[in-house]
Amino acid sequence: MKKLLALAVIAGGVFFVIKRNKDAKAEADLWREATAPTDGPLNGVSSNGSAPAKAGSDSASKN
């Protein structure tokens, strides 16, 4: 009975390590995708997600 319990504990430990490594790889892949540089401009939207301010003729004449 002790051998069976020891085998179950070892199997649980192995599965825990495999799951932890798989989760760490998924997290690293997600982080890599989220922080990857873009190839070019994003149709007038900056890389942080905000739209750039547009200068009109009124604002240029007031400076």
mmCIF file of the N, C-alpha and C atoms, coordinates in Angstrom:
data_MODEL
# 
_entry.id   MODEL 
# 
loop_
_atom_site.group_PDB 
_atom_site.id 
_atom_site.type_symbol 
_atom_site.label_atom_id 
_atom_site.label_alt_id 
_atom_site.label_comp_id 
_atom_site.label_asym_id 
_atom_site.label_entity_id 
_atom_site.label_seq_id 
_atom_site.pdbx_PDB_ins_code 
_atom_site.Cartn_x 
_atom_site.Cartn_y 
_atom_site.Cartn_z 
_atom_site.occupancy 
_atom_site.B_iso_or_equiv 
_atom_site.pdbx_formal_charge 
_atom_site.auth_seq_id 
_atom_site.auth_comp_id 
_atom_site.auth_asym_id 
_atom_site.auth_atom_id 
_atom_site.pdbx_PDB_model_num 
ATOM 1   N N  . MET A 1 1  ? 0.820  -1.195 0.000   1.00 0.00 ? 1  MET A N  1 
ATOM 2   C CA . MET A 1 1  ? 0.000  0.000  0.000   1.00 0.00 ? 1  MET A CA 1 
ATOM 3   C C  . MET A 1 1  ? 0.866  1.262  0.000   1.00 0.00 ? 1  MET A C  1 
ATOM 4   N N  . LYS A 1 2  ? 1.984  1.207  0.743   1.00 0.00 ? 2  LYS A N  1 
ATOM 5   C CA . LYS A 1 2  ? 2.886  2.356  0.798   1.00 0.00 ? 2  LYS A CA 1 
ATOM 6   C C  . LYS A 1 2  ? 3.512  2.624  -0.560  1.00 0.00 ? 2  LYS A C  1 
ATOM 7   N N  . LYS A 1 3  ? 3.829  1.556  -1.288  1.00 0.00 ? 3  LYS A N  1 
ATOM 8   C CA . LYS A 1 3  ? 4.426  1.723  -2.617  1.00 0.00 ? 3  LYS A CA 1 
ATOM 9   C C  . LYS A 1 3  ? 3.433  2.383  -3.572  1.00 0.00 ? 3  LYS A C  1 
ATOM 10  N N  . LEU A 1 4  ? 2.183  1.998  -3.471  1.00 0.00 ? 4  LEU A N  1 
ATOM 11  C CA . LEU A 1 4  ? 1.149  2.581  -4.326  1.00 0.00 ? 4  LEU A CA 1 
ATOM 12  C C  . LEU A 1 4  ? 0.950  4.055  -4.001  1.00 0.00 ? 4  LEU A C  1 
ATOM 13  N N  . LEU A 1 5  ? 0.962  4.401  -2.740  1.00 0.00 ? 5  LEU A N  1 
ATOM 14  C CA . LEU A 1 5  ? 0.835  5.798  -2.326  1.00 0.00 ? 5  LEU A CA 1 
ATOM 15  C C  . LEU A 1 5  ? 2.040  6.612  -2.796  1.00 0.00 ? 5  LEU A C  1 
ATOM 16  N N  . ALA A 1 6  ? 3.237  6.051  -2.664  1.00 0.00 ? 6  ALA A N  1 
ATOM 17  C CA . ALA A 1 6  ? 4.449  6.742  -3.116  1.00 0.00 ? 6  ALA A CA 1 
ATOM 18  C C  . ALA A 1 6  ? 4.411  6.946  -4.631  1.00 0.00 ? 6  ALA A C  1 
ATOM 19  N N  . LEU A 1 7  ? 3.943  5.948  -5.349  1.00 0.00 ? 7  LEU A N  1 
ATOM 20  C CA . LEU A 1 7  ? 3.829  6.063  -6.802  1.00 0.00 ? 7  LEU A CA 1 
ATOM 21  C C  . LEU A 1 7  ? 2.816  7.141  -7.187  1.00 0.00 ? 7  LEU A C  1 
ATOM 22  N N  . ALA A 1 8  ? 1.708  7.227  -6.465  1.00 0.00 ? 8  ALA A N  1 
ATOM 23  C CA . ALA A 1 8  ? 0.698  8.257  -6.735  1.00 0.00 ? 8  ALA A CA 1 
ATOM 24  C C  . ALA A 1 8  ? 1.257  9.649  -6.453  1.00 0.00 ? 8  ALA A C  1 
ATOM 25  N N  . VAL A 1 9  ? 2.034  9.792  -5.385  1.00 0.00 ? 9  VAL A N  1 
ATOM 26  C CA . VAL A 1 9  ? 2.636  11.086 -5.060  1.00 0.00 ? 9  VAL A CA 1 
ATOM 27  C C  . VAL A 1 9  ? 3.640  11.488 -6.131  1.00 0.00 ? 9  VAL A C  1 
ATOM 28  N N  . ILE A 1 10 ? 4.441  10.551 -6.581  1.00 0.00 ? 10 ILE A N  1 
ATOM 29  C CA . ILE A 1 10 ? 5.426  10.848 -7.631  1.00 0.00 ? 10 ILE A CA 1 
ATOM 30  C C  . ILE A 1 10 ? 4.721  11.220 -8.932  1.00 0.00 ? 10 ILE A C  1 
ATOM 31  N N  . ALA A 1 11 ? 3.684  10.489 -9.295  1.00 0.00 ? 11 ALA A N  1 
ATOM 32  C CA . ALA A 1 11 ? 2.933  10.795 -10.523 1.00 0.00 ? 11 ALA A CA 1 
ATOM 33  C C  . ALA A 1 11 ? 2.284  12.171 -10.418 1.00 0.00 ? 11 ALA A C  1 
ATOM 34  N N  . GLY A 1 12 ? 1.738  12.500 -9.256  1.00 0.00 ? 12 GLY A N  1 
ATOM 35  C CA . GLY A 1 12 ? 1.150  13.823 -9.061  1.00 0.00 ? 12 GLY A CA 1 
ATOM 36  C C  . GLY A 1 12 ? 2.198  14.920 -9.192  1.00 0.00 ? 12 GLY A C  1 
ATOM 37  N N  . GLY A 1 13 ? 3.377  14.684 -8.648  1.00 0.00 ? 13 GLY A N  1 
ATOM 38  C CA . GLY A 1 13 ? 4.464  15.656 -8.776  1.00 0.00 ? 13 GLY A CA 1 
ATOM 39  C C  . GLY A 1 13 ? 4.889  15.852 -10.208 1.00 0.00 ? 13 GLY A C  1 
ATOM 40  N N  . VAL A 1 14 ? 4.973  14.770 -10.958 1.00 0.00 ? 14 VAL A N  1 
ATOM 41  C CA . VAL A 1 14 ? 5.354  14.865 -12.373 1.00 0.00 ? 14 VAL A CA 1 
ATOM 42  C C  . VAL A 1 14 ? 4.296  15.650 -13.146 1.00 0.00 ? 14 VAL A C  1 
ATOM 43  N N  . PHE A 1 15 ? 3.038  15.356 -12.922 1.00 0.00 ? 15 PHE A N  1 
ATOM 44  C CA . PHE A 1 15 ? 1.972  16.088 -13.613 1.00 0.00 ? 15 PHE A CA 1 
ATOM 45  C C  . PHE A 1 15 ? 1.968  17.565 -13.228 1.00 0.00 ? 15 PHE A C  1 
ATOM 46  N N  . PHE A 1 16 ? 2.265  17.859 -11.954 1.00 0.00 ? 16 PHE A N  1 
ATOM 47  C CA . PHE A 1 16 ? 2.336  19.245 -11.506 1.00 0.00 ? 16 PHE A CA 1 
ATOM 48  C C  . PHE A 1 16 ? 3.455  19.991 -12.228 1.00 0.00 ? 16 PHE A C  1 
ATOM 49  N N  . VAL A 1 17 ? 4.614  19.382 -12.350 1.00 0.00 ? 17 VAL A N  1 
ATOM 50  C CA . VAL A 1 17 ? 5.750  20.019 -13.024 1.00 0.00 ? 17 VAL A CA 1 
ATOM 51  C C  . VAL A 1 17 ? 5.454  20.216 -14.508 1.00 0.00 ? 17 VAL A C  1 
ATOM 52  N N  . ILE A 1 18 ? 4.855  19.227 -15.136 1.00 0.00 ? 18 ILE A N  1 
ATOM 53  C CA . ILE A 1 18 ? 4.512  19.347 -16.561 1.00 0.00 ? 18 ILE A CA 1 
ATOM 54  C C  . ILE A 1 18 ? 3.504  20.474 -16.769 1.00 0.00 ? 18 ILE A C  1 
ATOM 55  N N  . LYS A 1 19 ? 2.481  20.553 -15.925 1.00 0.00 ? 19 LYS A N  1 
ATOM 56  C CA . LYS A 1 19 ? 1.470  21.603 -16.051 1.00 0.00 ? 19 LYS A CA 1 
ATOM 57  C C  . LYS A 1 19 ? 2.080  22.975 -15.800 1.00 0.00 ? 19 LYS A C  1 
ATOM 58  N N  . ARG A 1 20 ? 2.947  23.079 -14.811 1.00 0.00 ? 20 ARG A N  1 
ATOM 59  C CA . ARG A 1 20 ? 3.581  24.362 -14.511 1.00 0.00 ? 20 ARG A CA 1 
ATOM 60  C C  . ARG A 1 20 ? 4.445  24.825 -15.685 1.00 0.00 ? 20 ARG A C  1 
ATOM 61  N N  . ASN A 1 21 ? 5.190  23.908 -16.288 1.00 0.00 ? 21 ASN A N  1 
ATOM 62  C CA . ASN A 1 21 ? 6.020  24.273 -17.438 1.00 0.00 ? 21 ASN A CA 1 
ATOM 63  C C  . ASN A 1 21 ? 5.173  24.672 -18.643 1.00 0.00 ? 21 ASN A C  1 
ATOM 64  N N  . LYS A 1 22 ? 4.078  23.978 -18.857 1.00 0.00 ? 22 LYS A N  1 
ATOM 65  C CA . LYS A 1 22 ? 3.182  24.296 -19.965 1.00 0.00 ? 22 LYS A CA 1 
ATOM 66  C C  . LYS A 1 22 ? 2.549  25.680 -19.767 1.00 0.00 ? 22 LYS A C  1 
ATOM 67  N N  . ASP A 1 23 ? 2.117  25.966 -18.538 1.00 0.00 ? 23 ASP A N  1 
ATOM 68  C CA . ASP A 1 23 ? 1.535  27.279 -18.239 1.00 0.00 ? 23 ASP A CA 1 
ATOM 69  C C  . ASP A 1 23 ? 2.571  28.393 -18.386 1.00 0.00 ? 23 ASP A C  1 
ATOM 70  N N  . ALA A 1 24 ? 3.803  28.138 -17.968 1.00 0.00 ? 24 ALA A N  1 
ATOM 71  C CA . ALA A 1 24 ? 4.861  29.146 -18.089 1.00 0.00 ? 24 ALA A CA 1 
ATOM 72  C C  . ALA A 1 24 ? 5.161  29.423 -19.559 1.00 0.00 ? 24 ALA A C  1 
ATOM 73  N N  . LYS A 1 25 ? 5.150  28.394 -20.390 1.00 0.00 ? 25 LYS A N  1 
ATOM 74  C CA . LYS A 1 25 ? 5.390  28.591 -21.819 1.00 0.00 ? 25 LYS A CA 1 
ATOM 75  C C  . LYS A 1 25 ? 4.253  29.387 -22.449 1.00 0.00 ? 25 LYS A C  1 
ATOM 76  N N  . ALA A 1 26 ? 3.010  29.086 -22.066 1.00 0.00 ? 26 ALA A N  1 
ATOM 77  C CA . ALA A 1 26 ? 1.863  29.825 -22.600 1.00 0.00 ? 26 ALA A CA 1 
ATOM 78  C C  . ALA A 1 26 ? 1.930  31.287 -22.180 1.00 0.00 ? 26 ALA A C  1 
ATOM 79  N N  . GLU A 1 27 ? 2.325  31.544 -20.948 1.00 0.00 ? 27 GLU A N  1 
ATOM 80  C CA . GLU A 1 27 ? 2.454  32.925 -20.466 1.00 0.00 ? 27 GLU A CA 1 
ATOM 81  C C  . GLU A 1 27 ? 3.560  33.667 -21.217 1.00 0.00 ? 27 GLU A C  1 
ATOM 82  N N  . ALA A 1 28 ? 4.682  32.982 -21.455 1.00 0.00 ? 28 ALA A N  1 
ATOM 83  C CA . ALA A 1 28 ? 5.789  33.597 -22.188 1.00 0.00 ? 28 ALA A CA 1 
ATOM 84  C C  . ALA A 1 28 ? 5.383  33.893 -23.633 1.00 0.00 ? 28 ALA A C  1 
ATOM 85  N N  . ASP A 1 29 ? 4.652  32.979 -24.259 1.00 0.00 ? 29 ASP A N  1 
ATOM 86  C CA . ASP A 1 29 ? 4.184  33.206 -25.626 1.00 0.00 ? 29 ASP A CA 1 
ATOM 87  C C  . ASP A 1 29 ? 3.220  34.391 -25.684 1.00 0.00 ? 29 ASP A C  1 
ATOM 88  N N  . LEU A 1 30 ? 2.325  34.487 -24.717 1.00 0.00 ? 30 LEU A N  1 
ATOM 89  C CA . LEU A 1 30 ? 1.380  35.599 -24.672 1.00 0.00 ? 30 LEU A CA 1 
ATOM 90  C C  . LEU A 1 30 ? 2.117  36.923 -24.469 1.00 0.00 ? 30 LEU A C  1 
ATOM 91  N N  . TRP A 1 31 ? 3.089  36.936 -23.584 1.00 0.00 ? 31 TRP A N  1 
ATOM 92  C CA . TRP A 1 31 ? 3.873  38.149 -23.321 1.00 0.00 ? 31 TRP A CA 1 
ATOM 93  C C  . TRP A 1 31 ? 4.651  38.556 -24.576 1.00 0.00 ? 31 TRP A C  1 
ATOM 94  N N  . ARG A 1 32 ? 5.242  37.570 -25.250 1.00 0.00 ? 32 ARG A N  1 
ATOM 95  C CA . ARG A 1 32 ? 6.007  37.846 -26.470 1.00 0.00 ? 32 ARG A CA 1 
ATOM 96  C C  . ARG A 1 32 ? 5.097  38.430 -27.551 1.00 0.00 ? 32 ARG A C  1 
ATOM 97  N N  . GLU A 1 33 ? 3.892  37.886 -27.679 1.00 0.00 ? 33 GLU A N  1 
ATOM 98  C CA . GLU A 1 33 ? 2.946  38.390 -28.676 1.00 0.00 ? 33 GLU A CA 1 
ATOM 99  C C  . GLU A 1 33 ? 2.488  39.807 -28.333 1.00 0.00 ? 33 GLU A C  1 
ATOM 100 N N  . ALA A 1 34 ? 2.248  40.057 -27.054 1.00 0.00 ? 34 ALA A N  1 
ATOM 101 C CA . ALA A 1 34 ? 1.743  41.367 -26.634 1.00 0.00 ? 34 ALA A CA 1 
ATOM 102 C C  . ALA A 1 34 ? 2.799  42.459 -26.759 1.00 0.00 ? 34 ALA A C  1 
ATOM 103 N N  . THR A 1 35 ? 4.060  42.101 -26.636 1.00 0.00 ? 35 THR A N  1 
ATOM 104 C CA . THR A 1 35 ? 5.120  43.107 -26.663 1.00 0.00 ? 35 THR A CA 1 
ATOM 105 C C  . THR A 1 35 ? 5.885  43.134 -27.975 1.00 0.00 ? 35 THR A C  1 
ATOM 106 N N  . ALA A 1 36 ? 5.429  42.384 -28.971 1.00 0.00 ? 36 ALA A N  1 
ATOM 107 C CA . ALA A 1 36 ? 6.112  42.357 -30.269 1.00 0.00 ? 36 ALA A CA 1 
ATOM 108 C C  . ALA A 1 36 ? 5.941  43.699 -30.971 1.00 0.00 ? 36 ALA A C  1 
ATOM 109 N N  . PRO A 1 37 ? 7.006  44.202 -31.571 1.00 0.00 ? 37 PRO A N  1 
ATOM 110 C CA . PRO A 1 37 ? 6.888  45.470 -32.300 1.00 0.00 ? 37 PRO A CA 1 
ATOM 111 C C  . PRO A 1 37 ? 6.027  45.297 -33.552 1.00 0.00 ? 37 PRO A C  1 
ATOM 112 N N  . THR A 1 38 ? 5.355  46.359 -33.925 1.00 0.00 ? 38 THR A N  1 
ATOM 113 C CA . THR A 1 38 ? 4.532  46.316 -35.131 1.00 0.00 ? 38 THR A CA 1 
ATOM 114 C C  . THR A 1 38 ? 5.388  46.674 -36.337 1.00 0.00 ? 38 THR A C  1 
ATOM 115 N N  . ASP A 1 39 ? 4.924  46.316 -37.516 1.00 0.00 ? 39 ASP A N  1 
ATOM 116 C CA . ASP A 1 39 ? 5.682  46.559 -38.738 1.00 0.00 ? 39 ASP A CA 1 
ATOM 117 C C  . ASP A 1 39 ? 5.555  47.991 -39.237 1.00 0.00 ? 39 ASP A C  1 
ATOM 118 N N  . GLY A 1 40 ? 4.489  48.654 -38.914 1.00 0.00 ? 40 GLY A N  1 
ATOM 119 C CA . GLY A 1 40 ? 4.293  49.997 -39.434 1.00 0.00 ? 40 GLY A CA 1 
ATOM 120 C C  . GLY A 1 40 ? 3.211  50.726 -38.664 1.00 0.00 ? 40 GLY A C  1 
ATOM 121 N N  . PRO A 1 41 ? 2.793  51.882 -39.171 1.00 0.00 ? 41 PRO A N  1 
ATOM 122 C CA . PRO A 1 41 ? 1.738  52.637 -38.487 1.00 0.00 ? 41 PRO A CA 1 
ATOM 123 C C  . PRO A 1 41 ? 0.419  51.879 -38.516 1.00 0.00 ? 41 PRO A C  1 
ATOM 124 N N  . LEU A 1 42 ? -0.394 52.147 -37.531 1.00 0.00 ? 42 LEU A N  1 
ATOM 125 C CA . LEU A 1 42 ? -1.660 51.431 -37.380 1.00 0.00 ? 42 LEU A CA 1 
ATOM 126 C C  . LEU A 1 42 ? -2.834 52.308 -37.786 1.00 0.00 ? 42 LEU A C  1 
ATOM 127 N N  . ASN A 1 43 ? -2.825 52.835 -38.976 1.00 0.00 ? 43 ASN A N  1 
ATOM 128 C CA . ASN A 1 43 ? -3.922 53.653 -39.502 1.00 0.00 ? 43 ASN A CA 1 
ATOM 129 C C  . ASN A 1 43 ? -4.233 54.855 -38.623 1.00 0.00 ? 43 ASN A C  1 
ATOM 130 N N  . GLY A 1 44 ? -3.238 55.598 -38.251 1.00 0.00 ? 44 GLY A N  1 
ATOM 131 C CA . GLY A 1 44 ? -3.446 56.811 -37.485 1.00 0.00 ? 44 GLY A CA 1 
ATOM 132 C C  . GLY A 1 44 ? -3.578 56.612 -35.991 1.00 0.00 ? 44 GLY A C  1 
ATOM 133 N N  . VAL A 1 45 ? -3.400 55.399 -35.496 1.00 0.00 ? 45 VAL A N  1 
ATOM 134 C CA . VAL A 1 45 ? -3.472 55.135 -34.067 1.00 0.00 ? 45 VAL A CA 1 
ATOM 135 C C  . VAL A 1 45 ? -2.062 54.853 -33.571 1.00 0.00 ? 45 VAL A C  1 
ATOM 136 N N  . SER A 1 46 ? -1.699 55.471 -32.462 1.00 0.00 ? 46 SER A N  1 
ATOM 137 C CA . SER A 1 46 ? -0.359 55.258 -31.934 1.00 0.00 ? 46 SER A CA 1 
ATOM 138 C C  . SER A 1 46 ? -0.244 53.866 -31.347 1.00 0.00 ? 46 SER A C  1 
ATOM 139 N N  . SER A 1 47 ? 0.976  53.437 -31.057 1.00 0.00 ? 47 SER A N  1 
ATOM 140 C CA . SER A 1 47 ? 1.201  52.082 -30.574 1.00 0.00 ? 47 SER A CA 1 
ATOM 141 C C  . SER A 1 47 ? 0.647  51.852 -29.179 1.00 0.00 ? 47 SER A C  1 
ATOM 142 N N  . ASN A 1 48 ? 0.369  52.918 -28.413 1.00 0.00 ? 48 ASN A N  1 
ATOM 143 C CA . ASN A 1 48 ? -0.212 52.717 -27.091 1.00 0.00 ? 48 ASN A CA 1 
ATOM 144 C C  . ASN A 1 48 ? -1.737 52.711 -27.127 1.00 0.00 ? 48 ASN A C  1 
ATOM 145 N N  . GLY A 1 49 ? -2.328 52.832 -28.303 1.00 0.00 ? 49 GLY A N  1 
ATOM 146 C CA . GLY A 1 49 ? -3.764 52.719 -28.451 1.00 0.00 ? 49 GLY A CA 1 
ATOM 147 C C  . GLY A 1 49 ? -4.518 54.020 -28.485 1.00 0.00 ? 49 GLY A C  1 
ATOM 148 N N  . SER A 1 50 ? -3.863 55.139 -28.264 1.00 0.00 ? 50 SER A N  1 
ATOM 149 C CA . SER A 1 50 ? -4.563 56.420 -28.300 1.00 0.00 ? 50 SER A CA 1 
ATOM 150 C C  . SER A 1 50 ? -4.398 57.051 -29.678 1.00 0.00 ? 50 SER A C  1 
ATOM 151 N N  . ALA A 1 51 ? -5.366 57.820 -30.068 1.00 0.00 ? 51 ALA A N  1 
ATOM 152 C CA . ALA A 1 51 ? -5.298 58.496 -31.357 1.00 0.00 ? 51 ALA A CA 1 
ATOM 153 C C  . ALA A 1 51 ? -4.464 59.763 -31.217 1.00 0.00 ? 51 ALA A C  1 
ATOM 154 N N  . PRO A 1 52 ? -3.623 60.074 -32.183 1.00 0.00 ? 52 PRO A N  1 
ATOM 155 C CA . PRO A 1 52 ? -2.831 61.302 -32.094 1.00 0.00 ? 52 PRO A CA 1 
ATOM 156 C C  . PRO A 1 52 ? -3.718 62.535 -32.240 1.00 0.00 ? 52 PRO A C  1 
ATOM 157 N N  . ALA A 1 53 ? -3.316 63.605 -31.591 1.00 0.00 ? 53 ALA A N  1 
ATOM 158 C CA . ALA A 1 53 ? -4.077 64.853 -31.676 1.00 0.00 ? 53 ALA A CA 1 
ATOM 159 C C  . ALA A 1 53 ? -3.875 65.462 -33.052 1.00 0.00 ? 53 ALA A C  1 
ATOM 160 N N  . LYS A 1 54 ? -4.950 65.968 -33.631 1.00 0.00 ? 54 LYS A N  1 
ATOM 161 C CA . LYS A 1 54 ? -4.866 66.582 -34.945 1.00 0.00 ? 54 LYS A CA 1 
ATOM 162 C C  . LYS A 1 54 ? -4.830 68.084 -34.790 1.00 0.00 ? 54 LYS A C  1 
ATOM 163 N N  . ALA A 1 55 ? -3.839 68.679 -35.391 1.00 0.00 ? 55 ALA A N  1 
ATOM 164 C CA . ALA A 1 55 ? -3.695 70.141 -35.324 1.00 0.00 ? 55 ALA A CA 1 
ATOM 165 C C  . ALA A 1 55 ? -4.492 70.758 -36.449 1.00 0.00 ? 55 ALA A C  1 
ATOM 166 N N  . GLY A 1 56 ? -5.371 71.667 -36.089 1.00 0.00 ? 56 GLY A N  1 
ATOM 167 C CA . GLY A 1 56 ? -6.136 72.389 -37.104 1.00 0.00 ? 56 GLY A CA 1 
ATOM 168 C C  . GLY A 1 56 ? -5.511 73.736 -37.371 1.00 0.00 ? 56 GLY A C  1 
ATOM 169 N N  . SER A 1 57 ? -6.048 74.478 -38.298 1.00 0.00 ? 57 SER A N  1 
ATOM 170 C CA . SER A 1 57 ? -5.506 75.789 -38.625 1.00 0.00 ? 57 SER A CA 1 
ATOM 171 C C  . SER A 1 57 ? -5.731 76.778 -37.489 1.00 0.00 ? 57 SER A C  1 
ATOM 172 N N  . ASP A 1 58 ? -6.797 76.590 -36.690 1.00 0.00 ? 58 ASP A N  1 
ATOM 173 C CA . ASP A 1 58 ? -7.082 77.481 -35.565 1.00 0.00 ? 58 ASP A CA 1 
ATOM 174 C C  . ASP A 1 58 ? -6.019 77.340 -34.484 1.00 0.00 ? 58 ASP A C  1 
ATOM 175 N N  . SER A 1 59 ? -5.636 76.109 -34.168 1.00 0.00 ? 59 SER A N  1 
ATOM 176 C CA . SER A 1 59 ? -4.679 75.908 -33.083 1.00 0.00 ? 59 SER A CA 1 
ATOM 177 C C  . SER A 1 59 ? -3.284 76.377 -33.509 1.00 0.00 ? 59 SER A C  1 
ATOM 178 N N  . ALA A 1 60 ? -2.963 76.257 -34.781 1.00 0.00 ? 60 ALA A N  1 
ATOM 179 C CA . ALA A 1 60 ? -1.651 76.696 -35.245 1.00 0.00 ? 60 ALA A CA 1 
ATOM 180 C C  . ALA A 1 60 ? -1.543 78.234 -35.231 1.00 0.00 ? 60 ALA A C  1 
ATOM 181 N N  . SER A 1 61 ? -2.650 78.925 -35.492 1.00 0.00 ? 61 SER A N  1 
ATOM 182 C CA . SER A 1 61 ? -2.595 80.378 -35.515 1.00 0.00 ? 61 SER A CA 1 
ATOM 183 C C  . SER A 1 61 ? -2.585 80.991 -34.115 1.00 0.00 ? 61 SER A C  1 
ATOM 184 N N  . LYS A 1 62 ? -3.066 80.238 -33.121 1.00 0.00 ? 62 LYS A N  1 
ATOM 185 C CA . LYS A 1 62 ? -3.104 80.760 -31.750 1.00 0.00 ? 62 LYS A CA 1 
ATOM 186 C C  . LYS A 1 62 ? -1.762 80.670 -31.050 1.00 0.00 ? 62 LYS A C  1 
ATOM 187 N N  . ASN A 1 63 ? -0.844 79.875 -31.558 1.00 0.00 ? 63 ASN A N  1 
ATOM 188 C CA . ASN A 1 63 ? 0.474  79.728 -30.907 1.00 0.00 ? 63 ASN A CA 1 
ATOM 189 C C  . ASN A 1 63 ? 1.298  80.868 -31.234 1.00 0.00 ? 63 ASN A C  1 
# 
